[in-house]
Amino acid sequence: MRTLLPFLLLLAAPVAAADPLPPLALEPGATTISGLSSGAFMTVQVQTAFSGAIAGAGVVAGGPFDCAGGSVTRALYVCMDQFWIWPDTTRTLDKIAALDGRIDPPEGLADDRVYLFHGTEDDTVGRPSMDALRDTYLALGVADASIRYVSDVEAGHGFLTEAGRVECWRTAPDFLNDCDIDQAGSILMWLLGPLEPAAAPGALLRFDQTLYTGGAAGMDDSGFVYVPQACAAGETCRLHIALHGCKQGRERIGEGYATLTGYNGWAESNRIVVLYPQALSVPSPWYAPFSGNPNGCWDWWGYSGKDYLSREAPQIAAIARMAAALGADFGG
C-alpha cells in the first residue's frame, strides 16, 4: 500500500524546486491534455504522438499536426497569419503516415473527445488553422459528435477566464482574458463528462523539471503540478496536462497560467491532477536570427531539432516522462 505521509507533507508545505513529481494512483487511459496557442499546437503533437495514452484534447487557437512543416516562415504565414497558403489536411495526414512506427497508430485518436476554440477577434492564429484541425480530426475517424468547436465568442487571442487580466476582445499579455467564461471548466467537462462544481483549490506544487527534460531545448528548470487532497491521500485520479502559450511561462508570469486559468478548482472537487510543464525562451544567435525561441513558446516548428513531432522528440518525450512519473501510462 502506498504510504500517505509524503503526499500529505507535500500539501502542508511549499515544495522546493529540487523535488521530483510525486507518484500517484492515476486511472489508466484517462489522461487528457489542453493548451493555448503554441501550447495548443503542442497539445495536438502530444495527442498524436501518444494517441494510445491520451483520451481527449482541448485546443485553444492552434492548428493541425505538423502545420509548420519545420519552417518558422510557414508557421508565421500559413498556420498563423495566412498570406496565400492555408493549412492543408491532406498534408497533415501524409506526415502522420510518414511517421509510422515513430508515433502511436493514428487509430488511437478515433475515440478521443475534442474541444476546439477560436475567438472572433483573434488575428494571431487565423481561423483556417482551426478549421483544418477540425477537418483533420474528422478524417482520422473522430466522430463529429465528439468534437465541440466554439467559434462565436468575441474574444482575442487568449485563454478565457472569469477573472483574467485582459479585456475579453483584446490580444495582449498575459493572454488570460476576462470573458466571464470558465473555459477550463468547459474543456474538462467536454473531455471528461459531468463534473462536480469547482471547489476552492489548495496549494500549487513546484517541481524540478530538469529531472524529466533530458536537456531538451526551450524547457524551464521548474514546472508546476496541482494535486488534489484526495489524490495526495492515495485515491485513484485522472491526469490533465495543461500547456501555456507563448509569453505565458514561469519566466514571464510566474504561476499565472497555473492559477488563473481555473483548472485547479475543478481538479480539487473531481480528483483530477493537473500537470503544468513550463517552456522557456531561447535567444536566437546573431548569425541565425530566426532559429531561436525568444517568446518562450512550445516547439511546434522545429527549434529544438529536426525531430519535434515523434514520441522521441525532445519536448514531447519530456512531457511524457513527467506524466509517467506521476503514474500515467505512456508506454514506458
C-alpha positions in Angstrom: 0.0 0.0 0.0 1.3 3.5 -0.8 2.3 5.5 2.2 0.3 8.6 2.6 2.8 10.7 4.6 4.9 12.1 1.7 1.8 13.3 -0.1 0.3 14.9 3.0 3.6 16.7 3.6 3.5 18.0 0.0 0.2 19.7 0.7 1.3 21.1 4.0 4.5 22.8 2.9 5.9 24.7 -0.1 7.8 22.4 -2.5 11.4 23.3 -3.3 12.4 23.3 -7.0 14.7 20.3 -6.3 11.7 18.0 -5.5 10.6 15.3 -8.1 7.0 14.8 -9.1 5.1 12.6 -6.6 4.0 9.1 -7.8 0.2 8.9 -7.7 -2.6 6.4 -8.4 -3.8 7.5 -11.9 -6.6 5.9 -13.9 -5.3 4.2 -17.0 -6.5 5.6 -20.3 -8.0 8.7 -18.8 -5.2 11.3 -19.4 -6.3 14.4 -21.3 -4.4 17.5 -22.5 -5.1 21.1 -23.4 -3.2 24.2 -24.4 -3.3 27.7 -25.8 -1.5 29.0 -28.9 1.9 27.3 -29.1 0.6 25.1 -26.2 -2.4 24.2 -28.5 -0.1 23.2 -31.3 1.9 21.1 -28.8 -1.3 19.6 -27.4 -2.1 18.2 -30.9 1.5 16.9 -31.2 1.5 15.1 -27.9 -2.0 13.7 -28.5 -1.0 12.4 -31.9 2.4 11.1 -30.9 0.9 9.3 -27.8 -2.6 8.6 -29.1 -2.8 5.4 -27.1 -2.3 7.3 -23.9 -4.4 10.4 -24.5 -8.2 10.3 -24.2 -9.0 13.8 -25.3 -7.7 17.2 -26.1 -8.7 20.9 -25.7 -7.2 23.1 -28.4 -7.5 26.9 -28.0 -6.2 28.8 -31.0 -3.9 26.2 -32.5 -3.8 24.1 -35.7 -3.2 20.7 -37.2 -0.3 18.3 -36.6 2.9 19.5 -38.4 1.2 22.6 -39.6 4.6 24.4 -39.7 6.5 21.6 -41.5 9.7 22.5 -39.8 9.7 26.1 -41.1 9.3 29.2 -39.0 8.2 31.1 -42.2 5.4 28.5 -42.7 4.5 28.8 -39.1 4.0 32.5 -39.4 2.4 32.8 -42.8 0.5 29.5 -43.2 -0.5 28.5 -39.7 -0.9 31.9 -38.0 -1.4 34.8 -40.4 -2.5 33.1 -43.6 -1.0 35.0 -46.6 -1.6 32.9 -49.7 -1.5 29.3 -48.5 -3.9 27.8 -45.9 -3.2 24.7 -43.8 -3.9 21.5 -45.6 -5.5 18.4 -44.1 -4.0 16.1 -46.8 -0.5 17.3 -46.0 -1.0 16.5 -42.3 -2.4 13.0 -43.0 0.7 12.3 -45.2 3.0 13.4 -42.4 1.3 11.2 -39.9 1.6 8.2 -42.3 5.3 9.1 -42.8 5.9 8.8 -39.1 4.6 5.3 -38.9 6.3 3.5 -36.0 7.6 6.7 -34.5 4.2 7.8 -33.2 1.3 5.8 -31.9 -1.1 4.4 -34.6 -3.5 7.2 -35.6 -6.4 4.9 -35.0 -5.9 5.7 -31.3 -7.4 9.2 -32.0 -10.7 7.9 -33.2 -12.4 7.6 -29.8 -11.0 10.8 -28.4 -13.1 13.7 -27.2 -12.0 17.1 -28.7 -12.7 20.7 -27.6 -11.8 23.4 -30.2 -11.9 27.2 -29.7 -11.2 30.2 -31.9 -12.2 33.7 -30.8 -13.8 36.0 -33.4 -11.3 38.8 -32.6 -8.2 36.5 -32.7 -6.0 37.7 -35.5 -2.9 36.0 -34.1 -3.8 32.4 -35.2 -6.2 32.6 -38.2 -9.3 30.5 -38.2 -8.3 28.5 -41.2 -5.8 26.7 -38.9 -8.6 25.6 -36.5 -10.9 24.7 -39.4 -8.1 22.5 -40.8 -7.6 20.9 -37.4 -11.3 20.0 -37.2 -11.3 18.5 -40.7 -8.1 16.5 -39.8 -9.8 15.0 -36.7 -12.8 14.0 -38.8 -10.5 12.5 -41.4 -8.8 10.5 -38.7 -12.1 9.0 -37.6 -13.1 11.2 -34.6 -16.9 11.4 -34.6 -18.4 14.7 -35.3 -20.5 14.3 -32.1 -17.2 14.0 -30.1 -16.0 17.4 -31.3 -17.1 20.7 -29.8 -16.0 23.6 -31.9 -16.7 27.0 -30.3 -16.1 30.0 -32.7 -18.7 32.6 -31.9 -17.2 34.3 -28.8 -15.9 37.9 -29.3 -12.5 37.1 -27.8 -9.0 37.9 -28.7 -6.0 35.5 -28.7 -6.1 34.2 -25.2 -7.4 31.7 -22.7 -10.9 32.6 -21.5 -11.4 33.1 -17.7 -13.9 34.6 -15.3 -11.4 36.9 -13.7 -8.5 37.4 -16.1 -6.3 40.5 -16.5 -7.0 41.3 -20.2 -10.3 42.5 -21.7 -12.1 39.7 -23.5 -11.8 41.1 -27.0 -8.1 42.1 -26.7 -5.0 40.3 -27.7 -2.4 41.3 -25.1 -0.1 39.8 -22.5 -0.7 37.8 -20.3 -3.3 36.4 -22.7 -5.6 35.4 -19.8 -8.8 37.1 -21.0 -11.6 38.3 -18.7 -14.6 37.0 -20.7 -16.8 35.9 -17.7 -16.4 32.4 -19.3 -14.9 29.5 -17.4 -13.1 27.9 -20.3 -11.1 25.5 -18.1 -14.4 24.1 -16.8 -15.8 23.8 -20.4 -12.8 21.9 -21.6 -12.8 19.5 -18.6 -16.5 18.8 -18.8 -16.4 18.2 -22.5 -13.4 15.9 -22.2 -14.3 14.1 -19.0 -18.1 14.2 -18.8 -20.3 15.6 -15.9 -18.2 17.0 -13.0 -18.9 18.2 -9.5 -18.9 22.0 -9.1 -15.4 23.6 -8.7 -14.1 24.0 -5.2 -11.5 26.2 -3.6 -8.1 24.9 -4.7 -5.3 24.2 -2.3 -1.6 24.9 -2.9 0.2 24.6 -6.2 3.3 22.5 -6.2 6.6 23.3 -7.9 8.8 20.5 -9.1 12.3 20.1 -10.6 11.5 19.8 -14.3 15.2 19.1 -15.2 14.7 15.5 -13.9 12.5 14.8 -16.9 13.6 17.1 -19.8 16.8 15.3 -20.8 18.3 18.7 -21.6 15.6 19.5 -24.2 15.9 23.0 -25.6 13.3 25.5 -24.5 12.2 23.9 -21.2 12.4 25.6 -17.8 14.2 24.2 -14.8 10.9 24.1 -12.8 7.3 23.1 -13.6 4.1 23.1 -11.6 1.6 20.4 -10.7 -1.7 20.6 -8.8 -2.5 17.6 -6.7 -6.0 17.5 -5.0 -6.1 16.3 -1.4 -7.9 13.1 -2.4 -5.2 12.2 -4.9 -2.5 13.0 -2.4 -4.2 10.7 0.0 -3.9 7.8 -2.4 -7.3 7.8 -4.2 -7.4 7.0 -7.9 -7.4 10.1 -10.0 -7.3 11.3 -13.6 -4.5 13.4 -15.2 -4.9 16.5 -17.2 -1.9 18.2 -18.9 -2.2 22.0 -19.3 0.2 23.7 -21.7 0.6 27.5 -21.6 1.1 29.6 -24.7 4.0 31.9 -25.8 4.9 34.6 -23.2 3.0 32.7 -20.5 5.7 30.5 -18.9 7.1 30.8 -15.4 9.8 33.2 -16.6 7.2 35.7 -17.7 4.1 35.4 -15.5 5.2 33.0 -12.7 2.3 30.8 -11.6 -0.2 32.9 -13.6 -1.3 30.2 -16.1 -1.5 27.5 -13.4 -3.5 29.6 -11.0 -5.7 31.9 -13.1 -7.0 29.6 -15.9 -9.4 28.0 -13.4 -8.3 24.3 -13.8 -7.4 23.8 -10.1 -10.8 24.3 -8.6 -12.3 21.7 -10.9 -9.4 19.5 -10.2 -9.9 19.6 -6.4 -13.5 18.6 -6.5 -13.2 15.9 -9.2 -9.9 14.1 -8.4 -8.0 15.5 -11.4 -4.3 16.0 -11.2 -3.2 18.9 -13.4 0.4 19.0 -14.7 1.7 22.4 -15.9 5.0 21.8 -17.8 6.9 25.0 -18.4 8.6 26.3 -21.6 11.5 28.8 -21.6 12.8 31.4 -24.0 15.8 30.5 -26.2 17.6 33.6 -27.7 18.5 33.5 -31.4 22.2 33.8 -32.2 23.2 36.8 -34.3 24.0 34.7 -37.3 20.6 32.9 -37.3 18.0 35.4 -36.1 15.0 33.2 -36.6 16.4 29.9 -35.2 15.6 30.5 -31.5 12.5 30.8 -29.3 12.5 34.3 -27.9 8.9 34.2 -26.6 9.1 31.0 -24.6 6.8 29.1 -27.0 6.5 25.3 -27.2 8.3 23.8 -30.2 5.8 23.4 -33.0 8.1 24.5 -35.8 11.4 22.8 -35.1 13.7 25.0 -33.0 14.6 22.1 -30.7 15.8 19.9 -33.5 14.7 18.2 -36.7 12.6 15.7 -34.8 10.0 17.7 -32.9 7.0 15.5 -33.7 7.7 11.9 -32.8 7.4 10.1 -29.4 11.2 10.7 -29.1 11.1 14.4 -29.9 12.8 16.3 -27.0 9.8 18.3 -25.6 7.2 15.6 -26.3 9.3 12.9 -24.7 9.9 15.2 -21.7 6.2 15.8 -21.2 5.6 12.1 -21.4 8.2 11.4 -18.8 6.5 13.9 -16.4 3.2 12.2 -17.0 4.7 8.8 -16.4 6.4 9.9 -13.2 3.0 10.9 -11.8 1.7 7.5 -12.7 0.1 7.8 -16.2 0.7 5.0 -18.7 2.7 6.4 -21.6 4.1 3.1 -22.8 7.2 3.1 -20.6 
